[in-house]
């Protein structure tokens, strides 16, 4: 998403405006509305064109989310993205549930551990 700001700041700004106006709208829906493609699909196409290492391509591939190392990276990226402006993003409870499922702990435990890290 950050790479989009350099070549296409108007598109990146439009996506941010839509997301702020509709905080419950999923990011992929915003990406498709503005770009006609998800950022994940764009990212993987560019990774292939740029011949980036296979490991980097793999750990960011939503289609491989069943693999633990891929799931770990995707959940961390989602958590970082959703919490960047604070802890009131409506997508965070889904992140806490998904992280809890990966770690076999409750979403409340995940949220508590994150709160403890912040203090």
C-alpha positions, 0 to 999 in steps of 0.5 A, a space after each residue: 500500500 505504501 508503494 502506491 503513494 509514490 506513483 499514484 498518490 491520488 489513488 492512495 488518497 482516494 482509498 484512504 478517504 473511502 476507508 475513513 468515511 466507511 471504517 467498517 468497509 474491508 480493505 480489499 473492497 476499497 482496493 477493488 473499488 478504486 483499483 479494480 484489483 486487490 492490493 494483494 493481487 497487484 503485489 504478487 504480480 509485481 513481485 513476480 515481475 521484479 523477480 523477488 525471492 520466492 520466500 517473500 512471495 510465499 509469506 505474503 500470499 493470501 492463497 497460502 494462508 493455511 501454512 503457519 508461517 504465511 498465516 503468521 505474517 498475514 495476521 501481523 500485517 493485518 494487525 499493524 495496518 488496522 491498529 496504525 491509527 489507534 485501537 478503535 478500528 472495527 477490524 481489530 476484533 477479527 484480528 484478535 480472533 484470528 491471532 487467538 485461533 493461531 495461538 490457541 488462546 482467546 481473543 481477550 488474551 490476545 487483546 490483553 497481551 497487546 495492551 500490556 506491550 503498549 504500557 
